[in-house]
Amino acid sequence: MRFRNLFFFLLTVSLNSFGQILDDSTKQVYGFNSVYYITENDLIKNQKIEHRPDTLIQGFYKSDLILKNNWQYQDLGNVGTAQKPFFYNPDKNISQNAGYHVFDLYAPKIDEFKFYHTRSPYTDLNYTQGFKGYSKLDFLHSQNINKQLNFTLEVSKFNSSKQIDATIAEDKLVDHWMYNLGGNYFSKNKKYQVLAAFYHFNHSQNEQGGILEKSSLSIKPEDLLSNYRNNYSGQLLAGVYNREKWNNLHLFQQMVLKNGFQVFHILDFQKEKRIFLDPVFTNNYTAKAYNLDSTQSNIDTLSTNFSFNAFNNKVGFKGRIKGFNYEIYGRQRLYEQKNRYFESLNQKIKPEIFFGGALRYFFPDSTNFLNADAEFSINSFYLNGIISFKGLEGQFFQSIRPAGLFFRNFDNGIVNWNLDFGAVSNTYIKADYKLHFGQFRVEPGISNTLYANYLYLDHNAKPAQSTSAFTVLQVRSLFGYKSKRINISTVFDLGINSNSEIFRLPKIQNYTNAEFDLTYAKVLHIKTGLDFFYKSKFKAEAYSPLLNHFYLQDDFEVWGSFVLEPYLSFKINKVKLAFKFGHVNQGLPNNGFYVSPYYLAMPRALLLKVNWPLFD
């Protein structure tokens, strides 16, 4: 049934695409030139940039966020599963947080929201179908009520299916959906502007605990069987899940006063809810994935349910003086935590006060710039400096932030702690340089992160903090070649870690892409290529479904293998289509490999993706 529906869907898209070709050839009224979007980040920087929707098919075949980031994350193998980055990413959020981050990659980011302006109703449809139970639908509709007021609705939904222990063909592993209702308005004289958004994020992961080890069936990579579903079981019985639900109301407004002097205001109210449920804990608590003492408990059902709420109010002024854009602000934040089952974990409303500012200079060509920004409070701060000039990009970032509430105080009836940790410190320095020699390009880069008071879960899945600072050095080199038809690039990452006892990452990573570009009959633009991924063996952190965190282990090595993924992308007028064959080399050298302890990489699977924009 699914394949028949997919066939009719493709047929409908194709027929409508060619119909649209005929229509658009005679009536070019609305299109990509009649719609643009702005971002809050640009407005803050006093940049008036009108971004157009992406019409290119470069990279269109990538649907999974992990692969869009060139697999620079550890995950649990399937789309939407718990993840953690290998290398440090500067984070300007120095406020108190709940301490949970394994689903952050899939959550909306306010600074990435797009606020549209359209001359006609604009709809954008993205549909992805994977033949191992993965499907994704992205829907966007934007419409101007008048020249000054626009409303936009954005919906994103995806599911991925279990690859082991599945009871039906599409037994859900991850269920994700998000919607965002946004709007923007500016006055007739354009001195007042407001951006507003409300989003809902709901991400649920059914927990299997990884592959079950049996004496009668080896799970070593060289012994793996190709059909995971029929041969392997999960460590946990069905019904166990972790879920995150966020609701966020966001408002940005600014007023231009005299001589370009501007006052701005940002208001945020965010509610985060986290739920864990194991309805058959009596049977599951001895599973290796839980990492528990088997004599601890015989509780029938184990459940946690708590919310973290934050109210943020930011007021400041900005403008331009002697070629520099400046920004100064104050920010008040209130947060609380409520736990349904353990009142001792409740955190009464606490205030935080921050002051910050920024100074930016954009060179006349607008592509080169200098940036310095900072924010501080009594207990935390960040400093950030960036330079981008003629191919050279450098950054210095330093921050101190409080330990997440999870690390300080936790209780689920089985595991508990009440600890006092110092503030976490990170110092990050990065430099990249882009060199071009005709059709060849070389981009060497290096970054170094100093971790102090680093927080982690030890081998017993208990919180711990490093007693001494350590560094993680990333040496990156990109080599590329591009001609009229051929585009080849390869990126090598070398990770050098001064404390591999508590910080785990592969020493060598490689991502290579080879792509061939052609045009058929002057109207059909085609890109066909191959992705190659490789990571050296390393003892990755294990994942705890019970805690929704990763923790240290020394008994299981992951990766040490490569993945090949050929693809084909093409564009017919405005409609884009792509086919990808994921992990096509399964069976060479083995039938699989692990990306996290006891969690297999996705097996061979075909994927199809369609993008269809509509303008009236």
KEVO-130405 format. One record per residue (C-alpha): y, x, z. Coordinates in pm, 1 decimal. Each point is the difference from the previous one (the first is absolute). Layout:
residues N
[pt [Y,X,Z]]
...
//
This chain:
residues 616
[pt [0.0,0.0,0.0]]
[pt [242.3,279.0,88.7]]
[pt [-59.2,182.3,-329.0]]
[pt [44.6,-322.3,-200.8]]
[pt [327.2,-76.3,177.8]]
[pt [113.4,355.5,-61.2]]
[pt [-80.6,-32.0,-370.6]]
[pt [205.7,-317.3,-35.3]]
[pt [282.4,159.4,196.5]]
[pt [8.1,298.6,-235.9]]
[pt [-20.4,-225.0,-303.1]]
[pt [291.8,-209.1,124.2]]
[pt [210.7,307.2,75.5]]
[pt [-72.7,150.5,-341.0]]
[pt [81.6,-318.2,-193.8]]
[pt [319.4,-55.5,194.1]]
[pt [94.9,364.3,-47.7]]
[pt [-21.4,-26.0,-376.9]]
[pt [177.0,-334.9,14.6]]
[pt [277.3,161.2,195.8]]
[pt [23.0,277.8,-258.5]]
[pt [74.0,-256.9,-269.0]]
[pt [246.4,-184.6,219.2]]
[pt [184.4,310.4,115.6]]
[pt [30.2,135.7,-353.4]]
[pt [209.1,-301.1,-94.0]]
[pt [174.8,-65.1,329.2]]
[pt [94.6,299.6,214.3]]
[pt [201.4,-181.4,266.1]]
[pt [-134.2,109.3,336.7]]
[pt [-200.3,304.6,94.8]]
[pt [3.5,309.6,215.2]]
[pt [368.5,53.3,-77.2]]
[pt [86.1,-336.4,154.9]]
[pt [-144.2,80.4,342.4]]
[pt [63.2,277.2,249.8]]
[pt [-40.5,62.4,370.5]]
[pt [183.7,186.8,271.5]]
[pt [-123.8,147.8,327.2]]
[pt [147.5,6.3,345.8]]
[pt [-40.6,376.2,5.3]]
[pt [232.2,36.3,-300.7]]
[pt [263.5,-224.1,158.4]]
[pt [-8.3,201.3,322.1]]
[pt [63.6,313.3,-206.8]]
[pt [284.2,-170.4,-191.6]]
[pt [-197.3,32.8,-322.8]]
[pt [37.2,-278.9,-252.8]]
[pt [-328.9,36.8,-186.7]]
[pt [-150.3,-277.9,-208.7]]
[pt [-374.5,65.8,-18.9]]
[pt [-192.3,-158.4,-285.7]]
[pt [-363.4,-115.4,27.5]]
[pt [-253.4,264.7,-96.5]]
[pt [-101.0,-40.7,-364.7]]
[pt [-205.1,319.8,-32.6]]
[pt [-379.0,17.5,4.6]]
[pt [0.0,347.5,153.5]]
[pt [-219.8,-31.3,311.5]]
[pt [-37.7,-375.5,-48.0]]
[pt [-380.2,18.7,32.6]]
[pt [30.5,94.1,367.7]]
[pt [-27.7,-301.6,228.9]]
[pt [-114.7,144.6,332.1]]
[pt [278.0,147.1,218.3]]
[pt [-221.8,290.3,105.2]]
[pt [-50.6,104.3,-363.3]]
[pt [366.6,-58.6,-82.5]]
[pt [66.2,271.9,257.9]]
[pt [-259.3,228.2,-163.9]]
[pt [-251.0,-52.2,282.6]]
[pt [211.0,182.8,258.8]]
[pt [-150.2,-217.5,273.9]]
[pt [-323.4,-28.0,191.5]]
[pt [-133.8,-355.5,-15.1]]
[pt [-330.8,-186.5,38.5]]
[pt [-89.4,0.6,-368.6]]
[pt [99.9,-347.8,-108.9]]
[pt [336.6,-145.9,-100.1]]
[pt [220.8,-101.1,293.2]]
[pt [-201.8,168.2,273.5]]
[pt [137.3,193.3,298.6]]
[pt [169.1,323.5,-106.6]]
[pt [191.6,304.0,119.4]]
[pt [197.3,256.7,-204.3]]
[pt [-118.6,359.5,-26.5]]
[pt [351.5,142.2,16.8]]
[pt [306.7,-94.6,198.5]]
[pt [249.8,-242.8,-152.4]]
[pt [347.5,2.2,161.3]]
[pt [57.2,-325.2,187.2]]
[pt [349.4,-103.0,108.4]]
[pt [-124.5,-273.3,231.0]]
[pt [42.9,164.7,340.1]]
[pt [-13.1,-325.3,197.4]]
[pt [-277.3,-93.0,239.6]]
[pt [-297.6,-137.1,-191.9]]
[pt [-337.7,-153.5,78.8]]
[pt [-189.0,311.8,-111.6]]
[pt [-215.0,-154.7,-275.7]]
[pt [36.3,139.2,-351.3]]
[pt [-327.9,-27.4,-194.9]]
[pt [125.2,-298.8,-203.1]]
[pt [360.8,117.6,-39.7]]
[pt [-51.8,107.7,-361.0]]
[pt [-66.7,-361.1,-101.7]]
[pt [291.4,-151.7,193.1]]
[pt [335.1,-88.9,-164.0]]
[pt [288.6,245.5,31.6]]
[pt [344.0,-157.4,22.4]]
[pt [172.0,297.0,-163.2]]
[pt [-222.9,-51.2,-308.1]]
[pt [79.2,-369.7,-43.9]]
[pt [153.4,-95.2,-333.4]]
[pt [287.7,-247.3,-12.3]]
[pt [29.8,-142.9,-349.1]]
[pt [270.6,-130.1,-228.5]]
[pt [-119.2,-195.8,-304.6]]
[pt [162.2,-178.5,-292.0]]
[pt [-307.5,-221.8,-37.5]]
[pt [-300.2,-78.3,222.4]]
[pt [-213.0,315.0,25.1]]
[pt [-370.0,-3.3,87.3]]
[pt [-227.1,302.8,22.8]]
[pt [-378.2,-36.5,27.6]]
[pt [-243.2,280.1,80.5]]
[pt [-372.4,-65.4,15.7]]
[pt [-272.6,254.4,72.7]]
[pt [-373.2,-66.5,-6.6]]
[pt [-255.3,256.9,111.6]]
[pt [-367.6,-59.3,-61.8]]
[pt [-104.2,101.3,352.6]]
[pt [176.2,-293.6,165.1]]
[pt [357.3,130.3,-9.3]]
[pt [273.9,-229.7,-125.4]]
[pt [377.1,4.8,32.3]]
[pt [276.1,-238.9,-100.2]]
[pt [370.5,83.5,19.6]]
[pt [247.0,-276.9,-79.7]]
[pt [377.9,22.8,-13.8]]
[pt [249.5,-268.1,-96.0]]
[pt [374.2,59.1,8.0]]
[pt [278.8,-233.7,-100.6]]
[pt [374.9,-1.9,29.1]]
[pt [147.6,-324.4,131.1]]
[pt [333.4,114.4,-138.9]]
[pt [154.0,334.3,-92.4]]
[pt [37.7,96.2,364.9]]
[pt [-313.0,-136.4,170.0]]
[pt [-365.5,87.6,-62.6]]
[pt [-327.1,-97.5,165.7]]
[pt [-329.0,184.4,-47.5]]
[pt [-355.3,-80.5,105.9]]
[pt [-258.9,275.8,2.3]]
[pt [-368.9,-47.8,84.2]]
[pt [-271.0,266.0,13.6]]
[pt [-366.4,-72.1,63.4]]
[pt [-305.0,224.5,-24.6]]
[pt [-360.4,4.7,118.2]]
[pt [-266.4,266.8,-2.0]]
[pt [-370.2,-59.7,60.7]]
[pt [-264.4,167.1,211.9]]
[pt [-203.6,265.6,-178.1]]
[pt [-272.3,7.4,266.5]]
[pt [-162.2,-284.9,190.9]]
[pt [154.4,-269.4,-222.5]]
[pt [-152.9,-346.6,39.3]]
[pt [162.7,-144.3,-314.4]]
[pt [135.8,148.2,-322.5]]
[pt [358.9,2.1,126.6]]
[pt [-39.9,48.0,374.8]]
[pt [355.8,86.5,109.3]]
[pt [72.3,330.6,166.0]]
[pt [381.0,-9.3,-16.8]]
[pt [217.0,-309.3,-32.3]]
[pt [368.3,71.0,-56.9]]
[pt [293.5,-215.6,-83.4]]
[pt [375.3,29.9,23.4]]
[pt [290.6,-216.5,-103.7]]
[pt [368.8,75.4,-3.8]]
[pt [282.2,-248.8,-45.0]]
[pt [322.8,181.3,-75.3]]
[pt [348.7,-71.0,-117.9]]
[pt [328.7,173.4,-67.8]]
[pt [357.2,-118.5,-38.5]]
[pt [336.0,158.2,-76.4]]
[pt [344.5,-157.4,7.2]]
[pt [207.9,-52.1,-313.8]]
[pt [217.4,299.4,79.2]]
[pt [-318.6,199.3,84.9]]
[pt [140.5,109.6,333.9]]
[pt [-267.5,-178.2,201.8]]
[pt [-372.8,34.3,-62.2]]
[pt [-307.4,-115.4,187.8]]
[pt [-371.9,73.0,-43.7]]
[pt [-256.4,-203.1,191.7]]
[pt [-378.9,0.8,12.3]]
[pt [-282.1,-154.7,195.4]]
[pt [-347.6,142.1,-44.9]]
[pt [-345.1,-73.9,135.4]]
[pt [-274.6,263.6,2.2]]
[pt [-361.6,-85.4,78.5]]
[pt [-265.4,271.1,-30.0]]
[pt [-356.3,-47.8,121.0]]
[pt [-285.0,251.0,-11.4]]
[pt [-358.3,-104.7,72.5]]
[pt [-156.8,283.0,194.1]]
[pt [-342.6,138.1,-94.1]]
[pt [13.8,326.1,193.2]]
[pt [-111.2,199.4,-301.9]]
[pt [-349.9,52.9,-132.6]]
[pt [-290.9,-41.2,243.6]]
[pt [-213.2,308.8,46.6]]
[pt [-375.2,-71.2,-11.6]]
[pt [-291.6,235.2,55.7]]
[pt [-174.6,-144.4,-305.8]]
[pt [295.8,40.9,-237.2]]
[pt [208.8,313.9,-39.0]]
[pt [374.2,-48.6,-39.0]]
[pt [76.5,358.9,-101.4]]
[pt [214.4,12.8,-316.5]]
[pt [-277.5,162.0,-201.8]]
[pt [-245.1,-276.0,102.8]]
[pt [221.9,-304.8,-53.1]]
[pt [-131.8,-285.6,-212.5]]
[pt [226.3,-143.6,-269.3]]
[pt [-11.3,-366.0,105.5]]
[pt [175.4,0.7,337.3]]
[pt [-12.4,-375.3,57.0]]
[pt [-377.1,-29.1,-28.8]]
[pt [-93.0,314.2,189.6]]
[pt [242.1,53.6,288.1]]
[pt [120.8,-194.5,302.4]]
[pt [311.4,18.1,213.3]]
[pt [-3.5,114.0,362.4]]
[pt [160.1,-322.9,124.4]]
[pt [-122.5,-355.0,-35.9]]
[pt [217.8,-242.6,-197.6]]
[pt [307.6,-163.0,152.3]]
[pt [185.8,306.4,131.4]]
[pt [355.1,40.4,-128.1]]
[pt [344.5,151.3,57.3]]
[pt [307.1,-190.0,-115.0]]
[pt [373.3,68.1,-10.9]]
[pt [259.4,-272.7,-57.9]]
[pt [369.8,76.4,-33.1]]
[pt [299.2,-229.0,-37.2]]
[pt [338.6,154.1,-71.7]]
[pt [343.9,-153.0,-46.9]]
[pt [249.7,244.2,-149.3]]
[pt [371.3,-33.3,-73.9]]
[pt [241.5,251.8,-151.6]]
[pt [366.5,-72.7,-62.5]]
[pt [303.5,207.6,-84.8]]
[pt [371.2,-62.0,-43.2]]
[pt [240.4,220.2,-195.2]]
[pt [332.0,24.9,182.3]]
[pt [288.1,224.9,-104.3]]
[pt [-21.9,309.1,-223.7]]
[pt [-377.4,-27.7,-33.3]]
[pt [-56.0,-1.1,376.2]]
[pt [-306.9,-216.5,73.2]]
[pt [-154.4,-163.4,303.5]]
[pt [-371.8,-75.7,-3.9]]
[pt [-245.9,-181.1,223.3]]
[pt [-382.4,1.9,4.7]]
[pt [-207.1,-244.0,203.2]]
[pt [-377.6,12.5,40.2]]
[pt [-248.2,-203.6,196.2]]
[pt [-360.9,108.7,-31.7]]
[pt [-313.0,-138.1,160.9]]
[pt [-326.2,191.6,-30.8]]
[pt [-329.0,-151.6,110.6]]
[pt [-329.3,189.4,25.2]]
[pt [-341.0,-154.3,55.8]]
[pt [-346.0,149.6,42.3]]
[pt [-312.7,-212.7,33.7]]
[pt [-366.9,84.5,41.8]]
[pt [-188.4,-329.4,55.9]]
[pt [-335.1,177.8,50.5]]
[pt [107.6,295.0,212.7]]
[pt [-324.7,-21.2,198.9]]
[pt [-183.3,115.3,-312.3]]
[pt [267.3,233.3,-135.2]]
[pt [115.4,204.1,297.5]]
[pt [-266.8,268.8,-45.6]]
[pt [108.5,68.1,-359.4]]
[pt [105.6,356.7,-71.3]]
[pt [326.4,-130.8,-148.8]]
[pt [111.1,-120.9,344.9]]
[pt [-66.0,337.5,164.6]]
[pt [-73.3,-167.3,336.8]]
[pt [-226.4,72.2,293.2]]
[pt [-292.3,-238.5,-60.8]]
[pt [-10.5,-91.6,370.1]]
[pt [358.3,-119.5,15.6]]
[pt [-8.9,-373.3,-66.1]]
[pt [-188.3,-307.2,-115.3]]
[pt [302.6,-213.9,-88.6]]
[pt [-92.1,-265.7,-256.4]]
[pt [332.2,-11.5,-186.2]]
[pt [266.1,269.8,-0.9]]
[pt [351.1,-90.0,-106.4]]
[pt [351.1,141.9,13.8]]
[pt [313.1,-191.2,-94.3]]
[pt [352.6,127.0,49.1]]
[pt [340.0,-7.2,-164.1]]
[pt [283.3,250.5,-28.3]]
[pt [345.4,-147.5,-58.8]]
[pt [320.7,183.0,-86.2]]
[pt [358.9,-111.5,-55.1]]
[pt [229.8,244.0,-175.8]]
[pt [378.9,-32.2,-40.1]]
[pt [189.4,267.9,-192.1]]
[pt [376.1,10.5,-64.9]]
[pt [195.0,272.1,-174.3]]
[pt [255.6,98.5,-256.6]]
[pt [-17.4,208.4,-313.1]]
[pt [210.0,112.3,-291.9]]
[pt [98.0,293.9,-215.0]]
[pt [233.0,288.5,77.9]]
[pt [69.2,310.7,-210.6]]
[pt [-312.6,-50.5,-209.7]]
[pt [-230.2,-58.3,297.2]]
[pt [-167.4,-327.1,93.7]]
[pt [-6.6,-45.0,375.5]]
[pt [-170.1,-241.6,237.9]]
[pt [32.2,-44.1,378.9]]
[pt [-178.8,-263.5,205.9]]
[pt [-131.3,-115.9,333.4]]
[pt [-333.5,-175.7,44.3]]
[pt [-134.2,-209.0,285.8]]
[pt [-369.6,-79.5,21.3]]
[pt [-201.3,-216.4,238.6]]
[pt [-378.4,7.8,7.6]]
[pt [-283.3,-155.6,197.7]]
[pt [-378.0,-13.5,-2.8]]
[pt [-213.6,-298.3,101.7]]
[pt [-375.2,8.4,54.9]]
[pt [-195.1,-325.2,10.9]]
[pt [-286.4,124.8,219.2]]
[pt [142.3,287.5,207.8]]
[pt [332.8,-66.7,168.6]]
[pt [13.2,359.0,124.3]]
[pt [67.9,104.9,-360.7]]
[pt [301.1,-228.0,-36.0]]
[pt [319.5,189.9,-65.6]]
[pt [312.9,-184.8,106.2]]
[pt [302.8,6.0,-225.5]]
[pt [143.4,351.3,-14.7]]
[pt [320.0,112.3,-170.8]]
[pt [58.3,302.5,-222.7]]
[pt [342.3,120.4,-116.1]]
[pt [43.6,226.3,-303.8]]
[pt [294.1,161.6,-176.3]]
[pt [-19.4,151.9,-343.6]]
[pt [174.3,94.3,-317.3]]
[pt [-29.0,159.0,-341.4]]
[pt [200.2,214.8,-238.6]]
[pt [-93.1,14.3,-368.0]]
[pt [142.0,170.2,-306.5]]
[pt [-101.0,-86.8,-356.0]]
[pt [81.0,247.4,-274.9]]
[pt [168.4,-134.8,-316.1]]
[pt [-329.7,-31.7,-190.3]]
[pt [-128.3,-225.2,287.2]]
[pt [-345.8,162.6,-8.1]]
[pt [91.7,284.6,234.7]]
[pt [103.4,-73.0,356.9]]
[pt [31.3,116.8,359.1]]
[pt [-96.8,-218.8,294.8]]
[pt [22.9,33.9,376.9]]
[pt [-81.4,-282.7,239.2]]
[pt [-93.6,-30.4,365.1]]
[pt [-70.7,-249.2,276.1]]
[pt [-37.1,53.2,372.0]]
[pt [-51.5,-175.7,331.1]]
[pt [-63.4,118.7,354.3]]
[pt [-371.6,54.0,-63.4]]
[pt [-29.3,60.6,-373.8]]
[pt [174.7,129.1,-310.7]]
[pt [-44.0,101.5,-360.2]]
[pt [188.6,242.5,-224.2]]
[pt [-42.7,-8.2,-375.6]]
[pt [146.2,225.7,-267.5]]
[pt [-79.2,-15.1,-372.6]]
[pt [121.0,198.4,-299.2]]
[pt [-80.1,-77.6,-362.6]]
[pt [160.5,234.1,-251.6]]
[pt [-111.2,102.3,-348.5]]
[pt [-373.4,-26.1,64.0]]
[pt [13.1,125.1,357.8]]
[pt [-86.1,-250.3,270.2]]
[pt [4.0,90.0,365.8]]
[pt [-24.8,-194.9,323.9]]
[pt [26.7,66.9,370.8]]
[pt [-108.4,-273.7,237.2]]
[pt [-39.9,6.1,376.2]]
[pt [-78.2,-284.1,236.6]]
[pt [-94.4,-79.9,356.9]]
[pt [-137.4,-347.0,72.2]]
[pt [-176.4,-171.0,292.1]]
[pt [-377.9,-28.6,10.8]]
[pt [-136.0,-329.5,-133.1]]
[pt [-84.8,-262.9,261.3]]
[pt [-368.4,10.5,-100.7]]
[pt [-28.2,362.7,116.3]]
[pt [170.0,-68.6,331.9]]
[pt [-164.6,-319.8,117.5]]
[pt [-307.3,-178.0,-136.3]]
[pt [-273.2,-233.0,125.0]]
[pt [-249.8,-215.5,-186.9]]
[pt [-246.7,-62.5,283.2]]
[pt [-222.1,289.2,-108.3]]
[pt [236.0,291.6,-55.7]]
[pt [321.3,52.7,193.9]]
[pt [255.6,264.5,90.5]]
[pt [345.7,33.6,150.8]]
[pt [152.1,333.1,-100.1]]
[pt [336.5,171.3,-11.6]]
[pt [72.0,198.0,-315.4]]
[pt [303.0,200.5,-103.5]]
[pt [206.6,-74.9,-309.3]]
[pt [-155.0,100.2,-333.1]]
[pt [185.9,264.8,-200.8]]
[pt [-18.9,84.5,-371.1]]
[pt [192.0,260.7,-198.7]]
[pt [-47.2,-16.0,-375.4]]
[pt [128.4,236.9,-270.1]]
[pt [-67.5,-45.9,-370.7]]
[pt [106.9,172.3,-321.8]]
[pt [-95.1,-78.5,-362.2]]
[pt [123.4,145.8,-325.8]]
[pt [-46.8,-145.6,-349.5]]
[pt [-26.9,246.9,-287.1]]
[pt [-26.7,-89.5,-369.4]]
[pt [-108.6,235.3,-278.1]]
[pt [6.1,-202.5,-319.1]]
[pt [-295.4,-236.9,16.8]]
[pt [-128.4,157.2,321.7]]
[pt [115.1,-66.3,354.2]]
[pt [-72.5,161.4,333.4]]
[pt [94.8,-150.2,335.3]]
[pt [-76.3,222.9,299.4]]
[pt [55.6,-150.2,342.6]]
[pt [-53.1,73.5,365.2]]
[pt [39.8,-197.1,321.0]]
[pt [-55.7,91.4,361.9]]
[pt [-27.5,-241.8,291.7]]
[pt [22.7,107.9,362.5]]
[pt [-175.6,-243.6,234.6]]
[pt [80.7,3.4,372.0]]
[pt [-145.8,-242.1,257.0]]
[pt [-225.0,-130.7,-278.4]]
[pt [-185.9,-319.0,97.5]]
[pt [-360.5,-60.7,-103.2]]
[pt [-328.6,-151.2,116.4]]
[pt [-253.1,256.6,121.6]]
[pt [-375.9,7.1,-63.4]]
[pt [-47.2,-278.2,255.1]]
[pt [267.2,-211.9,-171.7]]
[pt [237.8,49.7,293.8]]
[pt [371.4,83.0,-44.5]]
[pt [101.8,362.4,36.5]]
[pt [307.6,210.3,-70.2]]
[pt [14.7,354.6,-132.0]]
[pt [102.5,258.4,257.3]]
[pt [149.4,239.7,-254.2]]
[pt [176.3,-34.1,-332.3]]
[pt [-181.2,58.1,-328.5]]
[pt [88.2,2.1,-369.1]]
[pt [-140.7,-154.6,-315.8]]
[pt [99.4,179.0,-320.5]]
[pt [-28.8,-173.7,-336.7]]
[pt [20.5,221.0,-309.1]]
[pt [23.7,-204.1,-317.3]]
[pt [1.3,104.7,-364.2]]
[pt [30.0,-226.4,-303.3]]
[pt [-70.6,119.2,-352.7]]
[pt [69.3,-225.6,-296.3]]
[pt [5.0,-14.6,-377.0]]
[pt [154.9,-275.3,-208.9]]
[pt [17.5,-46.9,-374.8]]
[pt [62.4,-304.6,-214.4]]
[pt [-355.1,-128.1,54.0]]
[pt [-147.7,196.7,288.7]]
[pt [100.5,12.6,366.1]]
[pt [-200.0,214.6,243.3]]
[pt [86.1,74.4,362.7]]
[pt [-190.1,145.6,291.2]]
[pt [107.9,21.6,363.5]]
[pt [-158.3,232.8,255.4]]
[pt [60.3,-46.6,372.1]]
[pt [-93.5,269.6,247.4]]
[pt [2.3,-109.8,364.5]]
[pt [22.6,271.7,264.1]]
[pt [-34.2,-125.3,355.7]]
[pt [55.4,211.6,311.2]]
[pt [-190.5,-243.1,225.9]]
[pt [-297.3,-149.9,-182.9]]
[pt [-152.6,-99.6,333.7]]
[pt [227.7,-302.9,26.5]]
[pt [149.0,-41.0,-349.7]]
[pt [-234.3,-52.3,-294.0]]
[pt [67.5,22.2,-372.7]]
[pt [-171.5,144.0,-310.4]]
[pt [98.9,356.1,-76.9]]
[pt [6.7,-54.1,-377.2]]
[pt [94.5,-311.3,-195.1]]
[pt [41.7,-47.4,-372.7]]
[pt [123.3,-285.1,-213.9]]
[pt [-11.5,43.5,-377.8]]
[pt [104.9,-245.9,-268.0]]
[pt [-54.5,37.6,-374.7]]
[pt [152.7,-268.2,-221.1]]
[pt [19.4,-69.4,-373.2]]
[pt [279.7,-216.7,-140.0]]
[pt [-8.7,-188.3,-330.0]]
[pt [151.7,-298.7,-178.1]]
[pt [-207.8,-231.7,-217.0]]
[pt [156.9,-203.2,-282.2]]
[pt [345.3,93.1,134.7]]
[pt [-15.4,-269.5,271.4]]
[pt [-295.9,83.7,225.1]]
[pt [79.4,279.6,245.0]]
[pt [-319.6,152.8,143.7]]
[pt [-62.7,256.9,272.2]]
[pt [-351.9,119.1,71.8]]
[pt [-85.8,265.1,251.8]]
[pt [-206.7,134.1,285.1]]
[pt [72.2,50.5,371.3]]
[pt [-177.9,270.8,199.1]]
[pt [3.4,14.2,381.4]]
[pt [-150.8,269.8,220.8]]
[pt [14.2,87.6,369.4]]
[pt [-186.1,276.1,179.1]]
[pt [-237.2,-80.4,284.7]]
[pt [150.5,-54.9,343.0]]
[pt [-83.3,-163.5,331.7]]
[pt [221.2,-304.5,-27.8]]
[pt [86.3,-215.9,297.9]]
[pt [-230.6,-296.1,61.3]]
[pt [128.3,-356.0,2.3]]
[pt [-33.3,-223.3,306.9]]
[pt [-8.6,-374.9,-80.6]]
[pt [29.6,-64.9,373.0]]
[pt [337.2,177.4,23.5]]
[pt [119.7,-24.2,-360.7]]
[pt [70.1,374.4,6.4]]
[pt [-154.5,324.8,-119.9]]
[pt [-148.1,248.6,247.7]]
[pt [-143.4,352.7,-4.5]]
[pt [-361.9,79.1,-86.0]]
[pt [-183.5,321.8,-93.0]]
[pt [-334.3,-118.0,-139.1]]
[pt [81.5,-153.4,-337.2]]
[pt [151.1,160.1,-311.8]]
[pt [162.2,-206.8,-273.5]]
[pt [109.0,49.8,-360.6]]
[pt [-109.2,329.0,-159.6]]
[pt [-28.6,-196.2,-323.2]]
[pt [202.4,-113.7,-300.3]]
[pt [82.4,-330.9,-167.6]]
[pt [58.8,-68.8,-370.4]]
[pt [180.3,-316.0,-110.4]]
[pt [68.9,-64.0,-371.4]]
[pt [251.7,-268.8,-93.7]]
[pt [166.2,-176.4,-289.6]]
[pt [345.7,-160.9,14.8]]
[pt [184.1,-180.3,-274.6]]
[pt [301.3,-220.5,-52.7]]
[pt [41.9,-296.7,-233.7]]
[pt [366.2,-93.0,-8.8]]
[pt [78.6,-65.4,368.5]]
[pt [-359.8,-39.6,121.0]]
[pt [-176.9,302.2,149.3]]
[pt [-377.4,32.4,37.3]]
[pt [-217.3,275.9,143.3]]
[pt [-369.4,74.5,44.6]]
[pt [-132.4,262.4,239.6]]
[pt [-352.3,117.8,74.7]]
[pt [9.1,108.5,364.5]]
[pt [-232.2,278.2,122.6]]
[pt [-169.9,11.8,-340.2]]
[pt [-180.2,320.5,100.4]]
[pt [-200.4,-168.0,279.0]]
[pt [-337.3,173.0,-13.2]]
[pt [157.5,331.7,-97.1]]
[pt [-66.2,194.8,210.9]]
[pt [-104.0,-270.0,253.3]]
[pt [-7.8,-378.2,21.4]]
[pt [289.6,6.4,240.3]]
[pt [199.4,189.2,259.9]]
[pt [189.3,-75.1,319.3]]
[pt [377.6,-30.2,38.9]]
[pt [-22.2,-56.9,378.0]]
[pt [-296.8,48.2,233.6]]
[pt [-260.3,-267.1,-92.5]]
[pt [234.0,-158.8,-256.2]]
[pt [-92.3,39.7,-367.3]]
[pt [240.2,30.1,-290.7]]
[pt [5.1,-293.0,-239.3]]
[pt [-287.5,0.8,-251.6]]
[pt [43.4,-21.7,-375.6]]
[pt [207.5,-305.6,-96.2]]
[pt [199.7,-133.3,-293.3]]
[pt [352.7,-123.0,61.8]]
[pt [236.8,-206.0,-213.0]]
[pt [373.1,-46.5,56.3]]
[pt [249.4,-228.2,-176.9]]
[pt [378.2,-25.6,32.6]]
[pt [182.3,-293.1,-159.5]]
[pt [378.6,-43.1,41.2]]
[pt [168.3,-330.8,-87.5]]
[pt [372.3,-51.2,-48.0]]
[pt [59.2,-371.8,-56.2]]
//
